[in-house]
Amino acid sequence: MGLDTLITLCCLSIVTCKGATMEFLSFLVLCAIAFFLWRIADQMPDVLFRLSEMQKDIAAMRRQDDSANE
């Protein structure tokens, strides 16, 4: 093997290691995003219920305020 071949193989192995590392890190980031989206979707019914309850309370307070002003 010549020196040029050795340098080429060394560079290719470094690029391959960097590529594999980046793929693994990208996979971890994708897993984290999927986990957080799953958690948000899991909590969505509770959030919507609480928002509807807050809307009902605000509407009741406005009705009381309107009846007190009349």
Secondary structure as UniProt FT lines:
FT   HELIX           3..69
//
